[in-house]
Amino acid sequence: MQATTRYLVSATMPMAVITVTATIWAIFLLPAVPDPMAIHFGPDAMPDDYLSPGLNIGLLAGLSLLTIVGFGLVTRLGLCHGNAARLVAGAATATVTLLSGVLVGLFVLQQNLTDASAATLPAGFFWLVLGSAIGVGLLFAGLITPAPRTPTHVTTSAANDSGGRERTTFTATILMHISVRIILLLVTAMTIIFVFALPNWTTVLTALVMVLAVWVTWGWRLRIDDTGLTYRSLAGMPRKHLPHNDIATSELIQVNPSDWGGWGWRKNTAGTGLITQAGPGIRITQTNGRILEISTDDAAAALEVLDHYHQPANSQ
């Protein structure tokens, strides 16, 4: 069994067991709860929203399943190494545990009630479930064994002072990997559904943040010309222009999302990453020591244009 597959199986099996166990438990209690049942409680700990028990099972179990599928996709896309793999596995397990805990808790609280309006939410119930989910996630993140990294083959190209050159331009639109886009759309769709099902300031704010995050991370426009390198998201921001004089070296690499903790516009102590997929990319080291790493299928062509502006003038 390959290391990635072993990591994926060992991570998803506990999530699946938690989800199936909670779902079966809720189905077992289905005849003993009122229809509709309370699914949300106000500040006074009294019910303020209701849903059919069967739909409630389908919604919460479906969200758990969506979490597991999403975790499997990001693992297959390369996020299965190092601390990033532990973080993602722990977060996914915590999410599944939280959803399953809420599902079981709602059914247990309303067991043997004939009218859901008589249900009350015990003080600290949500925090107990949330704390348990976080604890399970942290424990799982510590126990899981990430897949070992594969060697990266790097071809480097040192930059020199540029002289007069004929004008050469590289432009590209770099979209997030199709699987990541599907995940973003599914999560956005589920968030919008929650807005309609549970309309309050929390769900509306979450929906707005999610839509903004989708546009910001959906893709990038990249341009390299005689003025330097410019990138901007499809939403217009964030954006940056990097003059050629600020570039020390440029190199062709194999981008690994695990090195950046995932996809999108990434920041860490080393620099900035525009990570849309695992695979070919360019790494630019600036004169201040910061790096800019960009994943693109046209990495070789981008590097060729960068080299064009960083060759000695007498080599032309």
SEMI-623988 format. One record per residue (C-alpha): y, x, z; residue number from 1. Coordinates in nm, 2 decimals, always signed. Layout:
N
[site [Y X Z] NUM]
...
//
This chain:
316
[site [+0.00 +0.00 +0.00] 1]
[site [+0.34 +0.14 -0.10] 2]
[site [+0.58 +0.22 +0.18] 3]
[site [+0.84 -0.04 +0.07] 4]
[site [+0.57 -0.31 +0.05] 5]
[site [+0.44 -0.21 +0.39] 6]
[site [+0.79 -0.24 +0.54] 7]
[site [+0.84 -0.57 +0.37] 8]
[site [+0.51 -0.72 +0.49] 9]
[site [+0.55 -0.59 +0.85] 10]
[site [+0.90 -0.74 +0.87] 11]
[site [+0.85 -1.08 +0.71] 12]
[site [+0.52 -1.16 +0.88] 13]
[site [+0.68 -1.21 +1.23] 14]
[site [+0.96 -1.41 +1.07] 15]
[site [+0.71 -1.64 +0.90] 16]
[site [+0.51 -1.68 +1.22] 17]
[site [+0.82 -1.78 +1.41] 18]
[site [+0.93 -2.03 +1.14] 19]
[site [+0.59 -2.19 +1.10] 20]
[site [+0.53 -2.21 +1.47] 21]
[site [+0.86 -2.38 +1.53] 22]
[site [+0.82 -2.62 +1.24] 23]
[site [+0.47 -2.73 +1.34] 24]
[site [+0.59 -2.78 +1.70] 25]
[site [+0.88 -3.00 +1.58] 26]
[site [+0.64 -3.20 +1.35] 27]
[site [+0.41 -3.25 +1.65] 28]
[site [+0.71 -3.40 +1.85] 29]
[site [+0.83 -3.60 +1.55] 30]
[site [+0.69 -3.94 +1.68] 31]
[site [+0.85 -3.88 +2.02] 32]
[site [+1.21 -3.84 +1.92] 33]
[site [+1.47 -4.10 +1.82] 34]
[site [+1.56 -4.16 +1.46] 35]
[site [+1.83 -4.06 +1.39] 36]
[site [+1.84 -3.78 +1.64] 37]
[site [+2.14 -3.58 +1.77] 38]
[site [+2.20 -3.26 +1.59] 39]
[site [+2.54 -3.16 +1.73] 40]
[site [+2.71 -3.19 +2.06] 41]
[site [+3.08 -3.20 +2.15] 42]
[site [+3.27 -3.02 +2.42] 43]
[site [+3.16 -3.29 +2.67] 44]
[site [+2.79 -3.20 +2.59] 45]
[site [+2.74 -3.55 +2.44] 46]
[site [+2.61 -3.61 +2.09] 47]
[site [+2.87 -3.65 +1.81] 48]
[site [+2.66 -3.61 +1.50] 49]
[site [+2.31 -3.74 +1.40] 50]
[site [+2.05 -3.68 +1.14] 51]
[site [+1.70 -3.80 +1.05] 52]
[site [+1.44 -3.59 +1.24] 53]
[site [+1.25 -3.51 +0.92] 54]
[site [+1.57 -3.40 +0.74] 55]
[site [+1.66 -3.19 +1.05] 56]
[site [+1.32 -3.01 +1.03] 57]
[site [+1.36 -2.96 +0.65] 58]
[site [+1.72 -2.82 +0.69] 59]
[site [+1.65 -2.57 +0.97] 60]
[site [+1.31 -2.46 +0.84] 61]
[site [+1.46 -2.44 +0.49] 62]
[site [+1.74 -2.21 +0.62] 63]
[site [+1.48 -1.99 +0.79] 64]
[site [+1.28 -1.97 +0.47] 65]
[site [+1.60 -1.89 +0.27] 66]
[site [+1.67 -1.61 +0.52] 67]
[site [+1.32 -1.47 +0.47] 68]
[site [+1.34 -1.49 +0.09] 69]
[site [+1.69 -1.32 +0.10] 70]
[site [+1.55 -1.04 +0.32] 71]
[site [+1.27 -0.99 +0.07] 72]
[site [+1.51 -0.97 -0.22] 73]
[site [+1.74 -0.71 -0.06] 74]
[site [+1.44 -0.51 +0.04] 75]
[site [+1.31 -0.50 -0.31] 76]
[site [+1.66 -0.40 -0.43] 77]
[site [+1.64 -0.08 -0.22] 78]
[site [+1.77 -0.17 +0.13] 79]
[site [+1.46 -0.05 +0.31] 80]
[site [+1.55 +0.29 +0.43] 81]
[site [+1.70 +0.43 +0.75] 82]
[site [+1.91 +0.25 +1.00] 83]
[site [+2.03 +0.01 +0.74] 84]
[site [+1.68 -0.12 +0.70] 85]
[site [+1.65 -0.16 +1.08] 86]
[site [+1.98 -0.35 +1.09] 87]
[site [+1.89 -0.59 +0.81] 88]
[site [+1.54 -0.66 +0.95] 89]
[site [+1.68 -0.71 +1.30] 90]
[site [+1.96 -0.94 +1.17] 91]
[site [+1.71 -1.15 +0.96] 92]
[site [+1.47 -1.18 +1.25] 93]
[site [+1.75 -1.28 +1.49] 94]
[site [+1.87 -1.55 +1.24] 95]
[site [+1.52 -1.69 +1.20] 96]
[site [+1.47 -1.69 +1.58] 97]
[site [+1.80 -1.87 +1.63] 98]
[site [+1.73 -2.14 +1.38] 99]
[site [+1.38 -2.19 +1.51] 100]
[site [+1.51 -2.20 +1.87] 101]
[site [+1.77 -2.46 +1.78] 102]
[site [+1.50 -2.67 +1.60] 103]
[site [+1.25 -2.66 +1.89] 104]
[site [+1.53 -2.71 +2.15] 105]
[site [+1.67 -3.02 +1.98] 106]
[site [+1.33 -3.19 +1.97] 107]
[site [+1.24 -3.09 +2.33] 108]
[site [+1.57 -3.22 +2.46] 109]
[site [+1.53 -3.56 +2.29] 110]
[site [+1.16 -3.60 +2.35] 111]
[site [+1.07 -3.96 +2.47] 112]
[site [+1.43 -4.09 +2.42] 113]
[site [+1.47 -4.42 +2.24] 114]
[site [+1.84 -4.37 +2.17] 115]
[site [+1.98 -4.02 +2.08] 116]
[site [+2.32 -4.11 +2.22] 117]
[site [+2.16 -4.07 +2.57] 118]
[site [+2.08 -3.70 +2.50] 119]
[site [+2.28 -3.44 +2.68] 120]
[site [+2.31 -3.07 +2.61] 121]
[site [+2.23 -2.86 +2.92] 122]
[site [+2.50 -2.60 +3.02] 123]
[site [+2.43 -2.27 +2.86] 124]
[site [+2.17 -2.40 +2.62] 125]
[site [+2.32 -2.25 +2.30] 126]
[site [+2.40 -1.92 +2.47] 127]
[site [+2.04 -1.90 +2.60] 128]
[site [+1.91 -1.95 +2.25] 129]
[site [+2.16 -1.71 +2.09] 130]
[site [+2.09 -1.45 +2.36] 131]
[site [+1.72 -1.48 +2.30] 132]
[site [+1.76 -1.45 +1.93] 133]
[site [+1.98 -1.14 +1.96] 134]
[site [+1.73 -0.99 +2.20] 135]
[site [+1.44 -1.05 +1.96] 136]
[site [+1.64 -0.91 +1.67] 137]
[site [+1.73 -0.59 +1.86] 138]
[site [+1.37 -0.54 +1.98] 139]
[site [+1.24 -0.59 +1.63] 140]
[site [+1.50 -0.35 +1.48] 141]
[site [+1.38 -0.09 +1.72] 142]
[site [+1.01 -0.14 +1.65] 143]
[site [+1.02 -0.17 +1.27] 144]
[site [+0.94 +0.14 +1.06] 145]
[site [+1.17 +0.18 +0.75] 146]
[site [+1.03 +0.31 +0.43] 147]
[site [+1.08 +0.68 +0.38] 148]
[site [+1.35 +0.79 +0.13] 149]
[site [+1.25 +0.91 -0.21] 150]
[site [+1.40 +1.24 -0.33] 151]
[site [+1.73 +1.21 -0.52] 152]
[site [+1.79 +1.42 -0.83] 153]
[site [+2.15 +1.51 -0.88] 154]
[site [+2.32 +1.66 -1.18] 155]
[site [+2.66 +1.81 -1.08] 156]
[site [+2.97 +1.88 -1.28] 157]
[site [+3.25 +2.09 -1.12] 158]
[site [+3.61 +1.99 -1.20] 159]
[site [+3.88 +2.23 -1.31] 160]
[site [+4.25 +2.21 -1.39] 161]
[site [+4.31 +1.98 -1.68] 162]
[site [+4.52 +2.07 -1.98] 163]
[site [+4.65 +1.87 -2.28] 164]
[site [+4.38 +1.64 -2.42] 165]
[site [+4.33 +1.38 -2.68] 166]
[site [+4.33 +1.03 -2.52] 167]
[site [+3.98 +0.92 -2.42] 168]
[site [+3.91 +0.60 -2.22] 169]
[site [+3.62 +0.46 -2.04] 170]
[site [+3.62 +0.09 -1.93] 171]
[site [+3.34 -0.12 -1.77] 172]
[site [+3.29 -0.44 -1.59] 173]
[site [+3.03 -0.38 -1.32] 174]
[site [+2.86 -0.69 -1.18] 175]
[site [+2.65 -0.71 -0.87] 176]
[site [+2.28 -0.71 -0.93] 177]
[site [+2.16 -1.06 -1.04] 178]
[site [+1.94 -1.10 -0.73] 179]
[site [+2.23 -1.03 -0.50] 180]
[site [+2.45 -1.27 -0.69] 181]
[site [+2.18 -1.54 -0.65] 182]
[site [+2.17 -1.47 -0.27] 183]
[site [+2.55 -1.50 -0.25] 184]
[site [+2.54 -1.83 -0.44] 185]
[site [+2.26 -1.97 -0.23] 186]
[site [+2.44 -1.87 +0.10] 187]
[site [+2.77 -2.02 -0.03] 188]
[site [+2.60 -2.34 -0.13] 189]
[site [+2.43 -2.38 +0.21] 190]
[site [+2.77 -2.31 +0.37] 191]
[site [+2.94 -2.58 +0.17] 192]
[site [+2.65 -2.82 +0.26] 193]
[site [+2.72 -2.74 +0.62] 194]
[site [+3.09 -2.82 +0.57] 195]
[site [+3.00 -3.17 +0.45] 196]
[site [+2.72 -3.22 +0.71] 197]
[site [+2.92 -3.09 +1.01] 198]
[site [+3.29 -3.09 +0.92] 199]
[site [+3.49 -2.89 +1.17] 200]
[site [+3.72 -2.59 +1.17] 201]
[site [+3.43 -2.35 +1.23] 202]
[site [+3.23 -2.46 +0.92] 203]
[site [+3.55 -2.48 +0.70] 204]
[site [+3.66 -2.13 +0.81] 205]
[site [+3.31 -2.00 +0.74] 206]
[site [+3.31 -2.16 +0.40] 207]
[site [+3.65 -2.01 +0.31] 208]
[site [+3.54 -1.66 +0.42] 209]
[site [+3.22 -1.69 +0.23] 210]
[site [+3.39 -1.79 -0.10] 211]
[site [+3.64 -1.51 -0.06] 212]
[site [+3.35 -1.26 +0.01] 213]
[site [+3.17 -1.38 -0.30] 214]
[site [+3.47 -1.32 -0.52] 215]
[site [+3.55 -0.98 -0.37] 216]
[site [+3.19 -0.85 -0.40] 217]
[site [+3.09 -1.02 -0.72] 218]
[site [+3.19 -0.73 -0.94] 219]
[site [+3.44 -0.46 -1.03] 220]
[site [+3.65 -0.34 -1.33] 221]
[site [+3.65 +0.03 -1.38] 222]
[site [+3.88 +0.23 -1.60] 223]
[site [+3.90 +0.61 -1.66] 224]
[site [+4.18 +0.74 -1.88] 225]
[site [+4.43 +1.02 -1.90] 226]
[site [+4.60 +0.89 -1.58] 227]
[site [+4.29 +0.90 -1.37] 228]
[site [+4.03 +0.65 -1.24] 229]
[site [+4.12 +0.30 -1.15] 230]
[site [+3.90 +0.03 -0.99] 231]
[site [+3.97 -0.32 -0.88] 232]
[site [+3.75 -0.62 -0.78] 233]
[site [+3.73 -0.92 -1.01] 234]
[site [+3.95 -1.10 -0.76] 235]
[site [+4.22 -0.83 -0.81] 236]
[site [+4.19 -0.69 -0.46] 237]
[site [+4.09 -0.44 -0.33] 238]
[site [+4.20 -0.20 -0.59] 239]
[site [+4.28 +0.17 -0.61] 240]
[site [+4.41 +0.43 -0.86] 241]
[site [+4.28 +0.79 -0.82] 242]
[site [+4.48 +1.05 -1.03] 243]
[site [+4.28 +1.33 -1.19] 244]
[site [+4.47 +1.59 -0.98] 245]
[site [+4.31 +1.43 -0.67] 246]
[site [+3.95 +1.48 -0.80] 247]
[site [+3.78 +1.80 -0.70] 248]
[site [+3.43 +1.74 -0.84] 249]
[site [+3.23 +1.46 -1.01] 250]
[site [+2.86 +1.43 -1.04] 251]
[site [+2.58 +1.21 -1.17] 252]
[site [+2.36 +1.06 -0.89] 253]
[site [+2.10 +0.80 -0.81] 254]
[site [+2.28 +0.54 -0.58] 255]
[site [+2.09 +0.41 -0.28] 256]
[site [+2.24 +0.10 -0.11] 257]
[site [+2.08 +0.21 +0.21] 258]
[site [+2.32 +0.51 +0.23] 259]
[site [+2.60 +0.26 +0.25] 260]
[site [+2.44 -0.01 +0.46] 261]
[site [+2.42 -0.26 +0.17] 262]
[site [+2.61 -0.38 -0.14] 263]
[site [+2.97 -0.44 -0.22] 264]
[site [+3.29 -0.26 -0.12] 265]
[site [+3.16 -0.02 +0.15] 266]
[site [+3.35 +0.21 +0.38] 267]
[site [+3.22 +0.48 +0.61] 268]
[site [+3.33 +0.81 +0.76] 269]
[site [+3.25 +0.99 +0.43] 270]
[site [+3.45 +0.77 +0.20] 271]
[site [+3.42 +0.45 -0.02] 272]
[site [+3.13 +0.30 -0.21] 273]
[site [+3.13 +0.04 -0.49] 274]
[site [+2.77 -0.05 -0.46] 275]
[site [+2.63 -0.31 -0.70] 276]
[site [+2.27 -0.20 -0.74] 277]
[site [+2.03 +0.09 -0.68] 278]
[site [+2.02 +0.33 -0.97] 279]
[site [+2.25 +0.55 -1.17] 280]
[site [+2.60 +0.61 -1.05] 281]
[site [+2.88 +0.87 -1.02] 282]
[site [+3.00 +1.05 -0.70] 283]
[site [+3.36 +1.17 -0.70] 284]
[site [+3.46 +1.42 -0.43] 285]
[site [+3.84 +1.41 -0.38] 286]
[site [+4.05 +1.71 -0.29] 287]
[site [+4.09 +1.57 +0.06] 288]
[site [+3.71 +1.58 +0.10] 289]
[site [+3.66 +1.20 +0.08] 290]
[site [+3.40 +1.07 -0.16] 291]
[site [+3.40 +0.77 -0.40] 292]
[site [+3.05 +0.65 -0.51] 293]
[site [+3.02 +0.40 -0.79] 294]
[site [+2.69 +0.25 -0.92] 295]
[site [+2.69 +0.17 -1.29] 296]
[site [+2.44 +0.18 -1.57] 297]
[site [+2.70 +0.37 -1.78] 298]
[site [+2.73 +0.65 -1.53] 299]
[site [+2.66 +0.92 -1.79] 300]
[site [+2.94 +0.79 -2.01] 301]
[site [+3.18 +0.77 -1.72] 302]
[site [+3.10 +1.12 -1.62] 303]
[site [+3.15 +1.25 -1.97] 304]
[site [+3.50 +1.10 -1.98] 305]
[site [+3.58 +1.25 -1.63] 306]
[site [+3.46 +1.59 -1.76] 307]
[site [+3.68 +1.55 -2.07] 308]
[site [+3.99 +1.55 -1.85] 309]
[site [+3.86 +1.83 -1.62] 310]
[site [+3.77 +2.10 -1.87] 311]
[site [+3.99 +2.41 -1.92] 312]
[site [+4.23 +2.36 -2.20] 313]
[site [+4.11 +2.66 -2.39] 314]
[site [+3.76 +2.50 -2.41] 315]
[site [+3.89 +2.24 -2.65] 316]
//
